[in-house]
């Protein structure tokens, strides 16, 4: 029998070996705490910048792989999120309508086409397509031309009844100007309800500049009061849009140097449904279809029959334009469409917001803990916390049915969209996929990044009441993202022989 001493000796040796074997792992487990502490110290220093009012900045950086927070600072406080609101709109659209949803634009008539002629009115009805741009309008006209149809002996009548008649969000600042980001809404809209204005210098000083508008239709008229000046003069142009009732007038004033390159401006229009009808009539003419009547706005008669159905590109592609370039118009069109699809026509912003609130409640946020008043973030009265935005990012990350489309719609830092110049040239910047948010004195950045050791994170940075330029705020956000990209929990330890 084994002596008691020998038994004790063997147990002692076994325990000693176990401790020796375990000790590197124990030491190794303590290292992430040090890495996290160092990371927090660096971020605390960044957030101490004089640009920020400490009570008006919030940050949440959450490990998706470890299911825990890496860093937070006032992350449960509410802030104006600016265009980070589009993350909620995108999530809602993907979950409730699906990545392959396609918007419709339908053509109707009450008379039959006989010998390539329609002896009556042609109706065009929009169903909220935010991406009915020049190429799509041309396809629509060409589809009609190929029926075949050569003449419409009647009017082009546009129907926008899929949405209500509210063209602006109630909580936006008073009456908007002519800026493209402030375009009106409509179930039938063309080119984001904007017009493009190109201005080139004249041949010699004293000449009027050359002004070209696209689309070139009689609804858009030009008043050119500008002047070409010598090379020694600085260019200063003022391009504006004025609503004249029967038409929109583009006014061009100021001066442009004879050596100056061509300038391009984007302005919104009024009367979006009538505008779309006028454009469609012109596109039909270019496609070889004569229209004898005028462009008008009215509902499609109940006895009308369908001539043609045009569908948009998939929602997943439209969302890329929404988020990479932060298109307010697209966001609000999608929100109204969600309202129509879920609660019936006409689509309203209120019903879209109802769906948004239900989504936030499903994530565990109580009513009254957030405020969502539009789909784009243009309203300064929206309120979200970094924690709430991260909860949306986590929810999308956990759903493989929508996550690929969700993350591919975000801007790639230093590569594309409106962040193509941010962190440009920084090694690994493409591992950050983000959504920006910018209003005066407000800046936000949220999304995903992958750290140096491959760990994946969701994050949200909300900054309000800035005491510096948005450019300075962007640089602070970029510093935080760079720290995240190089973060490592593990370090190489000394191996025992």
DRENDO-1510 file (C-alpha; in Angstrom, 1 decimal, always signed):
<recs>
REC; n; res; u; v; w
REC; 1; UNK; +0.0; +0.0; +0.0 .
REC; 2; UNK; +1.1; +3.5; -0.7 .
REC; 3; UNK; +2.3; +5.4; +2.4 .
REC; 4; UNK; +0.5; +8.5; +3.4 .
REC; 5; UNK; +3.6; +10.5; +2.9 .
REC; 6; UNK; +3.9; +9.3; -0.8 .
REC; 7; UNK; +0.3; +10.1; -1.4 .
REC; 8; UNK; +0.7; +13.6; -0.1 .
REC; 9; UNK; +3.9; +14.0; -2.1 .
REC; 10; UNK; +2.2; +13.0; -5.4 .
REC; 11; UNK; -0.8; +15.3; -4.7 .
REC; 12; UNK; +1.6; +18.1; -4.0 .
REC; 13; UNK; +3.5; +17.6; -7.2 .
REC; 14; UNK; +0.3; +17.3; -9.2 .
REC; 15; UNK; -1.0; +20.6; -7.8 .
REC; 16; UNK; +2.3; +22.3; -8.4 .
REC; 17; UNK; +2.4; +21.2; -12.0 .
REC; 18; UNK; -1.2; +22.3; -12.5 .
REC; 19; UNK; -0.4; +25.8; -11.0 .
REC; 20; UNK; +2.7; +26.1; -13.2 .
REC; 21; UNK; +0.6; +25.1; -16.3 .
REC; 22; UNK; -2.2; +27.4; -15.3 .
REC; 23; UNK; -0.2; +30.4; -14.4 .
REC; 24; UNK; +0.4; +31.7; -18.0 .
REC; 25; UNK; -3.3; +31.5; -18.7 .
REC; 26; UNK; -4.1; +33.3; -15.5 .
REC; 27; UNK; -1.6; +36.1; -16.3 .
REC; 28; UNK; -2.9; +36.1; -19.9 .
REC; 29; UNK; -6.5; +36.5; -18.7 .
REC; 30; UNK; -5.5; +39.6; -16.8 .
REC; 31; UNK; -4.0; +41.3; -19.8 .
REC; 32; UNK; -7.3; +42.3; -21.5 .
REC; 33; UNK; -8.2; +44.3; -18.5 .
REC; 34; UNK; -5.0; +46.3; -19.0 .
REC; 35; UNK; -5.8; +46.8; -22.7 .
REC; 36; UNK; -9.3; +47.9; -21.9 .
REC; 37; UNK; -8.0; +50.3; -19.3 .
REC; 38; UNK; -5.5; +51.8; -21.6 .
REC; 39; UNK; -8.1; +52.1; -24.3 .
REC; 40; UNK; -10.5; +53.9; -21.9 .
REC; 41; UNK; -7.7; +56.3; -20.9 .
REC; 42; UNK; -7.0; +57.3; -24.5 .
REC; 43; UNK; -10.7; +57.8; -25.3 .
REC; 44; UNK; -11.2; +59.9; -22.1 .
REC; 45; UNK; -8.4; +62.1; -23.3 .
REC; 46; UNK; -10.0; +62.5; -26.7 .
REC; 47; UNK; -13.3; +63.4; -25.2 .
REC; 48; UNK; -11.7; +66.0; -23.0 .
REC; 49; UNK; -11.0; +68.2; -26.0 .
REC; 50; UNK; -12.1; +71.8; -25.7 .
REC; 51; UNK; -14.3; +71.4; -28.7 .
REC; 52; UNK; -16.8; +69.3; -26.7 .
REC; 53; UNK; -19.1; +70.2; -23.9 .
REC; 54; UNK; -18.7; +67.1; -21.7 .
REC; 55; UNK; -22.4; +66.9; -20.8 .
REC; 56; UNK; -23.3; +66.9; -24.5 .
REC; 57; UNK; -21.3; +64.0; -25.8 .
REC; 58; UNK; -22.1; +60.3; -25.5 .
REC; 59; UNK; -20.2; +57.2; -26.7 .
REC; 60; UNK; -20.9; +53.5; -26.7 .
REC; 61; UNK; -18.5; +50.9; -28.1 .
REC; 62; UNK; -19.8; +47.4; -27.8 .
REC; 63; UNK; -18.1; +44.0; -28.5 .
REC; 64; UNK; -20.3; +42.0; -30.7 .
REC; 65; UNK; -18.1; +38.9; -30.3 .
REC; 66; UNK; -17.9; +39.1; -26.5 .
REC; 67; UNK; -21.4; +40.5; -26.0 .
REC; 68; UNK; -20.2; +43.2; -23.6 .
REC; 69; UNK; -19.4; +46.9; -23.5 .
REC; 70; UNK; -15.8; +47.9; -24.2 .
REC; 71; UNK; -16.2; +51.6; -23.5 .
REC; 72; UNK; -19.1; +53.9; -22.6 .
REC; 73; UNK; -19.4; +57.6; -21.7 .
REC; 74; UNK; -22.9; +59.0; -21.0 .
REC; 75; UNK; -24.2; +56.4; -23.4 .
REC; 76; UNK; -27.7; +56.3; -21.9 .
REC; 77; UNK; -28.2; +60.1; -22.3 .
REC; 78; UNK; -30.4; +61.4; -25.1 .
REC; 79; UNK; -28.9; +63.5; -28.0 .
REC; 80; UNK; -30.0; +64.8; -31.3 .
REC; 81; UNK; -28.7; +62.1; -33.6 .
REC; 82; UNK; -28.9; +64.0; -36.9 .
REC; 83; UNK; -28.6; +61.6; -39.9 .
REC; 84; UNK; -27.8; +58.7; -37.6 .
REC; 85; UNK; -31.6; +58.5; -37.5 .
REC; 86; UNK; -31.3; +56.9; -41.0 .
REC; 87; UNK; -29.9; +53.7; -39.3 .
REC; 88; UNK; -33.4; +53.2; -37.8 .
REC; 89; UNK; -35.1; +53.9; -41.1 .
REC; 90; UNK; -32.8; +51.4; -42.9 .
REC; 91; UNK; -33.3; +48.7; -40.2 .
REC; 92; UNK; -37.1; +49.2; -40.4 .
REC; 93; UNK; -37.2; +49.1; -44.2 .
REC; 94; UNK; -35.1; +45.9; -44.4 .
REC; 95; UNK; -37.1; +44.1; -41.6 .
REC; 96; UNK; -40.6; +45.1; -42.7 .
REC; 97; UNK; -40.3; +45.3; -46.5 .
REC; 98; UNK; -37.3; +43.1; -47.2 .
REC; 99; UNK; -34.0; +43.6; -49.2 .
REC; 100; UNK; -35.7; +42.7; -52.5 .
REC; 101; UNK; -38.7; +45.1; -52.2 .
REC; 102; UNK; -39.2; +47.1; -55.4 .
REC; 103; UNK; -41.1; +50.3; -55.7 .
REC; 104; UNK; -43.7; +50.5; -58.5 .
REC; 105; UNK; -44.6; +53.2; -61.1 .
REC; 106; UNK; -47.7; +52.2; -63.1 .
REC; 107; UNK; -49.2; +53.5; -66.4 .
REC; 108; UNK; -53.0; +53.4; -67.0 .
REC; 109; UNK; -55.4; +54.4; -69.7 .
REC; 110; UNK; -59.2; +54.4; -70.1 .
REC; 111; UNK; -59.1; +53.9; -73.9 .
REC; 112; UNK; -57.4; +51.1; -75.8 .
REC; 113; UNK; -54.4; +51.6; -78.0 .
REC; 114; UNK; -55.5; +51.4; -81.7 .
REC; 115; UNK; -53.1; +51.5; -84.6 .
REC; 116; UNK; -50.3; +52.7; -82.2 .
REC; 117; UNK; -52.4; +55.6; -81.0 .
REC; 118; UNK; -54.0; +56.2; -77.6 .
REC; 119; UNK; -57.1; +58.3; -78.2 .
REC; 120; UNK; -57.4; +59.6; -74.6 .
REC; 121; UNK; -55.3; +60.5; -71.5 .
REC; 122; UNK; -52.3; +58.5; -70.2 .
REC; 123; UNK; -52.1; +58.2; -66.4 .
REC; 124; UNK; -48.9; +57.7; -64.5 .
REC; 125; UNK; -49.2; +56.7; -60.8 .
REC; 126; UNK; -46.3; +56.7; -58.4 .
REC; 127; UNK; -46.0; +54.4; -55.4 .
REC; 128; UNK; -43.2; +56.2; -53.5 .
REC; 129; UNK; -40.2; +55.3; -55.6 .
REC; 130; UNK; -37.3; +57.4; -54.2 .
REC; 131; UNK; -35.1; +56.3; -57.1 .
REC; 132; UNK; -37.1; +57.3; -60.2 .
REC; 133; UNK; -34.2; +59.1; -61.8 .
REC; 134; UNK; -33.4; +60.0; -65.4 .
REC; 135; UNK; -32.3; +56.4; -66.4 .
REC; 136; UNK; -35.5; +54.9; -64.8 .
REC; 137; UNK; -37.8; +57.5; -66.4 .
REC; 138; UNK; -36.2; +56.8; -69.8 .
REC; 139; UNK; -36.9; +53.0; -69.3 .
REC; 140; UNK; -40.5; +53.9; -68.4 .
REC; 141; UNK; -40.9; +55.9; -71.6 .
REC; 142; UNK; -39.2; +53.3; -73.7 .
REC; 143; UNK; -41.5; +50.5; -72.3 .
REC; 144; UNK; -44.5; +52.5; -73.4 .
REC; 145; UNK; -43.0; +53.2; -76.8 .
REC; 146; UNK; -42.5; +49.5; -77.4 .
REC; 147; UNK; -46.2; +48.5; -76.8 .
REC; 148; UNK; -45.9; +49.9; -79.6 .
REC; 149; UNK; -47.2; +53.4; -79.1 .
REC; 150; UNK; -46.5; +56.4; -81.3 .
REC; 151; UNK; -49.1; +59.0; -80.4 .
REC; 152; UNK; -51.1; +60.0; -77.3 .
REC; 153; UNK; -54.1; +62.1; -78.3 .
REC; 154; UNK; -54.7; +63.4; -74.8 .
REC; 155; UNK; -53.0; +64.5; -71.6 .
REC; 156; UNK; -50.3; +63.1; -69.3 .
REC; 157; UNK; -52.1; +62.9; -65.9 .
REC; 158; UNK; -50.0; +62.2; -62.8 .
REC; 159; UNK; -51.5; +60.5; -59.7 .
REC; 160; UNK; -49.7; +60.8; -56.3 .
REC; 161; UNK; -52.5; +59.5; -54.1 .
REC; 162; UNK; -50.4; +56.6; -52.7 .
REC; 163; UNK; -49.1; +59.2; -50.2 .
REC; 164; UNK; -50.9; +61.9; -48.3 .
REC; 165; UNK; -50.4; +65.5; -49.5 .
REC; 166; UNK; -47.9; +66.6; -46.8 .
REC; 167; UNK; -44.7; +67.4; -48.7 .
REC; 168; UNK; -42.7; +68.4; -45.7 .
REC; 169; UNK; -42.2; +67.1; -42.1 .
REC; 170; UNK; -44.0; +69.1; -39.5 .
REC; 171; UNK; -41.0; +69.2; -37.1 .
REC; 172; UNK; -38.5; +70.5; -39.7 .
REC; 173; UNK; -37.5; +74.2; -39.5 .
REC; 174; UNK; -40.1; +76.6; -40.9 .
REC; 175; UNK; -40.2; +76.9; -44.6 .
REC; 176; UNK; -37.3; +75.3; -46.3 .
REC; 177; UNK; -35.1; +77.0; -48.9 .
REC; 178; UNK; -34.0; +75.7; -52.3 .
REC; 179; UNK; -31.3; +73.4; -50.9 .
REC; 180; UNK; -31.4; +69.9; -52.4 .
REC; 181; UNK; -31.3; +68.2; -49.0 .
REC; 182; UNK; -34.6; +69.9; -48.2 .
REC; 183; UNK; -36.6; +68.6; -51.2 .
REC; 184; UNK; -40.4; +68.0; -51.0 .
REC; 185; UNK; -41.9; +64.6; -50.8 .
REC; 186; UNK; -44.4; +62.9; -53.2 .
REC; 187; UNK; -45.5; +59.5; -54.2 .
REC; 188; UNK; -44.6; +60.4; -57.8 .
REC; 189; UNK; -41.2; +62.2; -57.8 .
REC; 190; UNK; -38.4; +62.5; -60.2 .
REC; 191; UNK; -34.6; +62.9; -59.6 .
REC; 192; UNK; -35.1; +63.3; -55.8 .
REC; 193; UNK; -37.3; +66.3; -56.7 .
REC; 194; UNK; -34.2; +68.3; -57.7 .
REC; 195; UNK; -32.9; +70.1; -60.7 .
REC; 196; UNK; -29.3; +70.3; -61.8 .
REC; 197; UNK; -27.8; +73.7; -62.9 .
REC; 198; UNK; -24.5; +73.9; -64.7 .
REC; 199; UNK; -22.8; +77.3; -65.1 .
REC; 200; UNK; -19.8; +77.9; -67.3 .
REC; 201; UNK; -18.0; +81.2; -68.0 .
REC; 202; UNK; -18.7; +83.1; -71.3 .
REC; 203; UNK; -16.1; +83.3; -74.0 .
REC; 204; UNK; -14.8; +86.7; -72.8 .
REC; 205; UNK; -15.3; +89.2; -69.9 .
REC; 206; UNK; -18.6; +91.0; -70.1 .
REC; 207; UNK; -20.4; +87.9; -71.6 .
REC; 208; UNK; -23.3; +86.2; -69.8 .
REC; 209; UNK; -22.2; +82.8; -68.4 .
REC; 210; UNK; -23.6; +79.7; -70.1 .
REC; 211; UNK; -26.4; +78.2; -68.0 .
REC; 212; UNK; -27.7; +74.7; -68.6 .
REC; 213; UNK; -30.4; +73.0; -66.6 .
REC; 214; UNK; -31.2; +69.3; -66.4 .
REC; 215; UNK; -34.0; +68.4; -67.1 .
REC; 216; UNK; -34.6; +71.0; -69.8 .
REC; 217; UNK; -38.3; +71.5; -69.6 .
REC; 218; UNK; -40.6; +74.6; -69.7 .
REC; 219; UNK; -41.4; +74.1; -66.0 .
REC; 220; UNK; -37.9; +75.2; -65.3 .
REC; 221; UNK; -37.0; +78.7; -66.6 .
REC; 222; UNK; -33.8; +80.6; -66.3 .
REC; 223; UNK; -33.1; +84.2; -65.3 .
REC; 224; UNK; -29.4; +84.8; -66.0 .
REC; 225; UNK; -28.1; +88.1; -64.5 .
REC; 226; UNK; -24.5; +86.9; -63.9 .
REC; 227; UNK; -21.5; +88.2; -65.8 .
REC; 228; UNK; -18.2; +86.8; -66.9 .
REC; 229; UNK; -15.2; +88.7; -65.6 .
REC; 230; UNK; -11.4; +88.8; -66.2 .
REC; 231; UNK; -9.0; +86.2; -64.9 .
REC; 232; UNK; -7.8; +88.5; -62.1 .
REC; 233; UNK; -11.3; +88.6; -60.5 .
REC; 234; UNK; -12.6; +86.0; -58.1 .
REC; 235; UNK; -15.7; +84.0; -59.0 .
REC; 236; UNK; -18.8; +84.6; -56.8 .
REC; 237; UNK; -22.0; +83.1; -58.1 .
REC; 238; UNK; -25.4; +83.0; -56.5 .
REC; 239; UNK; -27.8; +80.3; -57.9 .
REC; 240; UNK; -31.3; +80.1; -56.5 .
REC; 241; UNK; -34.7; +78.7; -57.2 .
REC; 242; UNK; -37.9; +80.8; -57.0 .
REC; 243; UNK; -41.4; +79.4; -57.1 .
REC; 244; UNK; -43.4; +81.4; -59.7 .
REC; 245; UNK; -46.6; +79.3; -59.4 .
REC; 246; UNK; -46.9; +78.1; -63.0 .
REC; 247; UNK; -43.2; +77.3; -63.1 .
REC; 248; UNK; -39.9; +77.3; -61.1 .
REC; 249; UNK; -37.4; +80.0; -62.0 .
REC; 250; UNK; -33.6; +79.5; -61.6 .
REC; 251; UNK; -31.9; +82.8; -60.9 .
REC; 252; UNK; -28.2; +83.1; -61.6 .
REC; 253; UNK; -26.4; +86.3; -60.4 .
REC; 254; UNK; -22.9; +87.4; -59.4 .
REC; 255; UNK; -19.7; +86.9; -61.4 .
REC; 256; UNK; -17.6; +84.1; -62.8 .
REC; 257; UNK; -14.0; +84.3; -63.9 .
REC; 258; UNK; -13.3; +83.6; -67.6 .
REC; 259; UNK; -10.8; +81.0; -66.5 .
REC; 260; UNK; -13.0; +79.3; -64.0 .
REC; 261; UNK; -14.1; +75.7; -64.4 .
REC; 262; UNK; -17.7; +74.7; -64.8 .
REC; 263; UNK; -19.8; +74.9; -61.6 .
REC; 264; UNK; -22.7; +72.5; -60.8 .
REC; 265; UNK; -25.5; +73.2; -58.4 .
REC; 266; UNK; -28.4; +71.1; -57.2 .
REC; 267; UNK; -31.6; +72.8; -56.2 .
REC; 268; UNK; -35.0; +71.4; -55.1 .
REC; 269; UNK; -38.2; +72.1; -57.0 .
REC; 270; UNK; -41.8; +72.7; -55.9 .
REC; 271; UNK; -44.9; +70.9; -57.2 .
REC; 272; UNK; -43.2; +67.5; -57.4 .
REC; 273; UNK; -46.1; +65.6; -59.0 .
REC; 274; UNK; -46.6; +68.2; -61.8 .
REC; 275; UNK; -42.8; +68.3; -62.3 .
REC; 276; UNK; -42.6; +64.5; -62.8 .
REC; 277; UNK; -45.5; +64.7; -65.3 .
REC; 278; UNK; -43.8; +67.4; -67.3 .
REC; 279; UNK; -40.6; +65.4; -67.4 .
REC; 280; UNK; -42.4; +62.2; -68.4 .
REC; 281; UNK; -44.1; +64.1; -71.3 .
REC; 282; UNK; -40.7; +65.3; -72.5 .
REC; 283; UNK; -39.1; +61.9; -72.2 .
REC; 284; UNK; -42.0; +60.4; -74.3 .
REC; 285; UNK; -41.3; +63.0; -77.0 .
REC; 286; UNK; -37.6; +62.1; -77.0 .
REC; 287; UNK; -38.6; +58.4; -77.3 .
REC; 288; UNK; -40.7; +59.2; -80.4 .
REC; 289; UNK; -44.1; +59.3; -78.8 .
REC; 290; UNK; -46.2; +62.4; -79.7 .
REC; 291; UNK; -48.4; +63.9; -76.9 .
REC; 292; UNK; -51.0; +66.4; -78.0 .
REC; 293; UNK; -52.3; +67.4; -74.6 .
REC; 294; UNK; -50.8; +68.9; -71.4 .
REC; 295; UNK; -49.4; +67.7; -68.1 .
REC; 296; UNK; -51.9; +67.6; -65.2 .
REC; 297; UNK; -52.4; +66.1; -61.8 .
REC; 298; UNK; -55.5; +63.9; -61.0 .
REC; 299; UNK; -56.3; +60.5; -59.7 .
REC; 300; UNK; -56.5; +57.4; -61.9 .
REC; 301; UNK; -60.2; +56.7; -62.8 .
REC; 302; UNK; -61.7; +53.5; -61.4 .
REC; 303; UNK; -62.4; +52.1; -64.8 .
REC; 304; UNK; -58.8; +52.5; -66.1 .
REC; 305; UNK; -56.7; +49.5; -67.1 .
REC; 306; UNK; -53.0; +48.9; -66.7 .
REC; 307; UNK; -50.8; +49.7; -69.7 .
REC; 308; UNK; -47.4; +49.0; -68.2 .
REC; 309; UNK; -45.8; +48.3; -64.8 .
REC; 310; UNK; -42.3; +49.6; -64.1 .
REC; 311; UNK; -40.3; +48.4; -61.0 .
REC; 312; UNK; -37.4; +50.0; -59.3 .
REC; 313; UNK; -34.0; +48.5; -58.5 .
REC; 314; UNK; -34.1; +46.4; -55.2 .
REC; 315; UNK; -34.4; +48.2; -51.9 .
REC; 316; UNK; -31.0; +47.0; -50.9 .
REC; 317; UNK; -29.4; +49.1; -53.7 .
REC; 318; UNK; -31.5; +52.1; -52.9 .
REC; 319; UNK; -30.4; +52.0; -49.3 .
REC; 320; UNK; -26.8; +52.4; -50.4 .
REC; 321; UNK; -27.6; +55.8; -51.9 .
REC; 322; UNK; -29.5; +56.6; -48.7 .
REC; 323; UNK; -26.7; +55.9; -46.3 .
REC; 324; UNK; -23.5; +56.4; -48.2 .
REC; 325; UNK; -24.6; +59.9; -49.3 .
REC; 326; UNK; -27.2; +60.6; -46.5 .
REC; 327; UNK; -30.1; +61.4; -48.8 .
REC; 328; UNK; -32.9; +62.9; -46.7 .
REC; 329; UNK; -35.5; +62.6; -49.5 .
REC; 330; UNK; -34.9; +58.9; -49.9 .
REC; 331; UNK; -35.3; +58.3; -46.1 .
REC; 332; UNK; -38.6; +60.2; -45.9 .
REC; 333; UNK; -40.0; +58.4; -49.0 .
REC; 334; UNK; -39.1; +55.1; -47.5 .
REC; 335; UNK; -40.7; +56.0; -44.2 .
REC; 336; UNK; -44.0; +57.0; -45.8 .
REC; 337; UNK; -43.9; +53.8; -47.9 .
REC; 338; UNK; -43.5; +51.7; -44.7 .
REC; 339; UNK; -46.6; +53.5; -43.3 .
REC; 340; UNK; -48.6; +52.6; -46.5 .
REC; 341; UNK; -47.5; +49.0; -46.6 .
REC; 342; UNK; -48.1; +48.3; -42.9 .
REC; 343; UNK; -51.2; +50.4; -42.2 .
REC; 344; UNK; -52.8; +51.1; -45.6 .
REC; 345; UNK; -52.9; +54.0; -48.1 .
REC; 346; UNK; -52.3; +56.8; -48.2 .
REC; 347; UNK; -48.8; +56.5; -46.7 .
REC; 348; UNK; -48.1; +59.1; -44.0 .
REC; 349; UNK; -45.1; +60.1; -42.0 .
REC; 350; UNK; -47.1; +59.5; -38.8 .
REC; 351; UNK; -47.8; +55.9; -39.7 .
REC; 352; UNK; -44.1; +55.4; -40.6 .
REC; 353; UNK; -43.2; +56.8; -37.2 .
REC; 354; UNK; -45.7; +54.5; -35.6 .
REC; 355; UNK; -43.8; +51.5; -37.1 .
REC; 356; UNK; -40.5; +53.0; -35.9 .
REC; 357; UNK; -41.8; +53.3; -32.4 .
REC; 358; UNK; -43.0; +49.7; -32.4 .
REC; 359; UNK; -39.6; +48.6; -33.5 .
REC; 360; UNK; -37.8; +50.5; -30.7 .
REC; 361; UNK; -40.2; +49.0; -28.2 .
REC; 362; UNK; -39.4; +45.5; -29.5 .
REC; 363; UNK; -35.8; +46.2; -28.7 .
REC; 364; UNK; -36.7; +46.8; -25.1 .
REC; 365; UNK; -36.8; +50.6; -25.1 .
REC; 366; UNK; -39.8; +52.1; -23.3 .
REC; 367; UNK; -42.0; +54.7; -24.8 .
REC; 368; UNK; -40.9; +58.2; -23.6 .
REC; 369; UNK; -37.2; +57.1; -23.5 .
REC; 370; UNK; -36.6; +58.3; -27.1 .
REC; 371; UNK; -38.1; +60.7; -29.6 .
REC; 372; UNK; -38.4; +59.9; -33.3 .
REC; 373; UNK; -40.0; +62.6; -35.4 .
REC; 374; UNK; -38.8; +61.8; -39.0 .
REC; 375; UNK; -36.9; +59.2; -41.0 .
REC; 376; UNK; -33.9; +61.3; -42.0 .
REC; 377; UNK; -32.7; +63.1; -38.9 .
REC; 378; UNK; -33.3; +66.5; -40.3 .
REC; 379; UNK; -35.5; +67.4; -37.4 .
REC; 380; UNK; -33.5; +68.8; -34.5 .
REC; 381; UNK; -36.1; +67.5; -32.0 .
REC; 382; UNK; -35.2; +63.8; -32.5 .
REC; 383; UNK; -33.6; +62.2; -29.4 .
REC; 384; UNK; -31.7; +59.0; -29.2 .
REC; 385; UNK; -29.0; +57.7; -27.0 .
REC; 386; UNK; -25.8; +55.9; -28.1 .
REC; 387; UNK; -27.1; +52.8; -26.3 .
REC; 388; UNK; -30.3; +52.8; -28.4 .
REC; 389; UNK; -28.4; +53.2; -31.6 .
REC; 390; UNK; -26.1; +50.4; -30.7 .
REC; 391; UNK; -29.1; +48.2; -29.9 .
REC; 392; UNK; -30.3; +48.7; -33.5 .
REC; 393; UNK; -26.8; +47.8; -34.8 .
REC; 394; UNK; -26.7; +44.7; -32.6 .
REC; 395; UNK; -30.2; +43.7; -33.7 .
REC; 396; UNK; -29.2; +43.9; -37.4 .
REC; 397; UNK; -25.9; +42.1; -36.8 .
REC; 398; UNK; -27.8; +39.2; -35.3 .
REC; 399; UNK; -30.1; +38.7; -38.3 .
REC; 400; UNK; -28.3; +37.2; -41.3 .
REC; 401; UNK; -31.4; +37.7; -43.4 .
REC; 402; UNK; -30.8; +41.5; -43.5 .
REC; 403; UNK; -27.3; +42.2; -42.0 .
REC; 404; UNK; -25.4; +41.8; -45.3 .
REC; 405; UNK; -27.6; +44.4; -47.0 .
REC; 406; UNK; -27.5; +46.6; -43.9 .
REC; 407; UNK; -23.7; +46.8; -43.5 .
REC; 408; UNK; -23.1; +47.1; -47.3 .
REC; 409; UNK; -25.3; +50.2; -47.3 .
REC; 410; UNK; -23.0; +52.0; -44.8 .
REC; 411; UNK; -20.1; +54.2; -45.8 .
REC; 412; UNK; -16.7; +52.6; -46.0 .
REC; 413; UNK; -14.3; +54.9; -44.1 .
REC; 414; UNK; -11.7; +56.4; -46.4 .
REC; 415; UNK; -13.2; +54.7; -49.5 .
REC; 416; UNK; -16.7; +55.8; -50.6 .
REC; 417; UNK; -19.7; +57.9; -49.9 .
REC; 418; UNK; -19.4; +61.1; -47.8 .
REC; 419; UNK; -16.6; +59.5; -45.7 .
REC; 420; UNK; -14.3; +58.8; -48.7 .
REC; 421; UNK; -11.9; +61.6; -47.5 .
REC; 422; UNK; -12.0; +60.7; -43.8 .
REC; 423; UNK; -9.1; +58.5; -42.6 .
REC; 424; UNK; -8.1; +58.3; -46.3 .
REC; 425; UNK; -4.8; +56.5; -46.5 .
REC; 426; UNK; -5.1; +55.1; -43.0 .
REC; 427; UNK; -4.2; +51.4; -43.0 .
REC; 428; UNK; -7.3; +49.3; -42.3 .
REC; 429; UNK; -9.8; +52.1; -42.6 .
REC; 430; UNK; -12.0; +49.9; -44.8 .
REC; 431; UNK; -12.7; +47.8; -41.7 .
REC; 432; UNK; -14.9; +50.6; -40.4 .
REC; 433; UNK; -18.4; +50.8; -41.9 .
REC; 434; UNK; -20.2; +54.0; -40.7 .
REC; 435; UNK; -23.2; +56.4; -40.9 .
REC; 436; UNK; -22.5; +60.0; -40.4 .
REC; 437; UNK; -24.8; +62.7; -39.0 .
REC; 438; UNK; -24.3; +66.4; -39.4 .
REC; 439; UNK; -26.4; +69.5; -38.5 .
REC; 440; UNK; -25.1; +72.8; -37.3 .
REC; 441; UNK; -23.4; +72.3; -33.9 .
REC; 442; UNK; -24.3; +68.6; -34.1 .
REC; 443; UNK; -22.1; +65.7; -35.3 .
REC; 444; UNK; -22.6; +61.9; -35.1 .
REC; 445; UNK; -20.9; +58.8; -36.3 .
REC; 446; UNK; -22.1; +55.2; -35.7 .
REC; 447; UNK; -21.5; +51.8; -37.2 .
REC; 448; UNK; -19.2; +48.9; -37.0 .
REC; 449; UNK; -15.4; +48.3; -36.9 .
REC; 450; UNK; -13.1; +45.3; -36.6 .
REC; 451; UNK; -10.1; +45.6; -34.3 .
REC; 452; UNK; -6.5; +44.6; -34.9 .
REC; 453; UNK; -7.1; +41.1; -33.5 .
REC; 454; UNK; -10.3; +40.5; -35.5 .
REC; 455; UNK; -12.9; +41.4; -32.8 .
REC; 456; UNK; -16.0; +43.1; -34.1 .
REC; 457; UNK; -17.7; +46.1; -32.5 .
REC; 458; UNK; -20.8; +48.2; -32.9 .
REC; 459; UNK; -20.3; +51.8; -31.8 .
REC; 460; UNK; -22.1; +55.1; -31.6 .
REC; 461; UNK; -20.7; +58.6; -31.0 .
REC; 462; UNK; -23.1; +61.5; -30.6 .
REC; 463; UNK; -21.9; +65.1; -30.2 .
REC; 464; UNK; -24.3; +68.0; -29.5 .
REC; 465; UNK; -23.7; +71.7; -28.8 .
REC; 466; UNK; -20.3; +71.7; -30.4 .
REC; 467; UNK; -18.0; +74.6; -29.6 .
REC; 468; UNK; -16.0; +74.2; -32.8 .
REC; 469; UNK; -16.4; +73.3; -36.5 .
REC; 470; UNK; -17.9; +70.0; -37.6 .
REC; 471; UNK; -14.6; +69.3; -39.3 .
REC; 472; UNK; -12.9; +69.3; -35.9 .
REC; 473; UNK; -15.6; +67.0; -34.5 .
REC; 474; UNK; -15.0; +64.6; -37.4 .
REC; 475; UNK; -11.3; +64.5; -36.6 .
REC; 476; UNK; -12.1; +63.5; -33.0 .
REC; 477; UNK; -14.5; +60.8; -34.1 .
REC; 478; UNK; -11.9; +59.5; -36.5 .
REC; 479; UNK; -9.3; +59.4; -33.7 .
REC; 480; UNK; -11.8; +57.2; -31.7 .
REC; 481; UNK; -12.3; +54.9; -34.7 .
REC; 482; UNK; -8.5; +54.6; -35.3 .
REC; 483; UNK; -8.0; +53.6; -31.6 .
REC; 484; UNK; -10.7; +51.0; -32.1 .
REC; 485; UNK; -9.1; +49.6; -35.3 .
REC; 486; UNK; -5.8; +49.1; -33.5 .
REC; 487; UNK; -7.2; +47.8; -30.3 .
REC; 488; UNK; -5.9; +44.3; -29.2 .
REC; 489; UNK; -7.0; +42.4; -26.1 .
REC; 490; UNK; -4.3; +39.7; -26.4 .
REC; 491; UNK; -0.5; +40.2; -26.3 .
REC; 492; UNK; +2.1; +37.5; -26.9 .
REC; 493; UNK; +3.3; +36.1; -23.6 .
REC; 494; UNK; +6.4; +34.1; -22.7 .
REC; 495; UNK; +5.9; +30.4; -23.3 .
REC; 496; UNK; +7.2; +27.9; -20.8 .
REC; 497; UNK; +9.6; +25.1; -22.0 .
</recs>
